[in-house]
């Protein structure tokens, strides 16, 4: 039974350390939930908005370039070639075709 008495200080220190670790872990979890998660959510939504705006600009440029390629073909409906009549191959005025 002398071994049981020798383990008591060690067991006590382990118990105290476990309690301290548990308290610190609770604080870390609370910090993550209260501070980090909302910030990440806000940053993520801001990043998505920025990506959406950039994709919108890219789509507009693609539309503008597609309009430039069809400008000399006289394709009706593009609004960029001459009078818009089929067979009219006159180049657009002012050297470019951009949609506004």
Buried (B, 14 or more C-beta within 10 A) or exposed (E): EEEEEEEEEEEEEEEEEEEEEEEEEEEEEEEEEEEEEEEEEEEEEEEEEEEEEEEEEEEEEEEBEBBBEBBBBBBEEBEBBBEEEEEBEEEBEEEEBBEE
